[in-house]
Amino acid sequence: MAQGGCHCGAVSFEVEAEIEYLYACHCSLCRRWSGTQGVVVAVVPNAAFGWVTGEDQVHTWSHPDCDWHSAFCPSCGSALPGRNDENTMFIPAGSLSRGAEKARICDHIWVGSKASWDEIGGDGKQHDEAYEA
C-alpha cells in the first residue's frame, strides 16, 4: 500500500497498491504548475485510491482552454492527487511518503515541448507528445 499527503498534514491519502511506474511530463502547463522542469506522477485506478483525511480541503484549478487541471492544498500549496481521466487518478510523486520505494520513471511525455535547459536522464522512454499505451 502507498500513502501520502500534503506538507502541512491537512490532506492524506492511500493507494491500495505499490507504486512502480512513474510518468514525467515536460509540457509548459506542468512546468508552470510545478515551477520546475515539469511533474512526475503515478497513475492509479480510481478503485485503488482513497482519501484518508482532508478531501474537502482539496482545491482544484482547470485550464480554460484544454483538458488540464491541478489539485492542491490551500493551506500549504502542496500538489495533490487529482482526476487523470474517467478511470484513473494522477498522484504527484513528491506527495508520496510510503509505497513508492521501487518506483522508476518509465515514460517521459511532451518531450517535444520541454524547456531548453531540461536535460532528461535515466532509462524512461521518451515521447514527443502524450503517452500512448
HELIX and SHEET records of a PDB file:
HELIX    1   1 SER A   28  SER A   34  1                                   7    
HELIX    2   2 ASN A   46  ALA A   48  5                                   3    
HELIX    3   3 GLU A   55  GLN A   57  5                                   3    
HELIX    4   4 ALA A   93  SER A   95  5                                   3    
HELIX    5   5 VAL A  111  SER A  113  5                                   3    
SHEET    1   A 4 PHE A  49  THR A  53  0                                        
SHEET    2   A 4 SER A  12  VAL A  15 -1                                        
SHEET    3   A 4 ALA A   2  GLY A   5 -1                                        
SHEET    4   A 4 LEU A  96  ARG A  98 -1                                        
SHEET    1   B 6 GLY A  82  ARG A  83  0                                        
SHEET    2   B 6 THR A  88  PRO A  92 -1                                        
SHEET    3   B 6 VAL A  39  PRO A  45 -1                                        
SHEET    4   B 6 TYR A  21  CYS A  25 -1                                        
SHEET    5   B 6 ARG A 104  ILE A 109  1                                        
SHEET    6   B 6 LYS A 125  GLN A 126  1                                        
SHEET    1   C 2 HIS A  59  SER A  62  0                                        
SHEET    2   C 2 HIS A  69  PHE A  72 -1                                        
END                                                                             
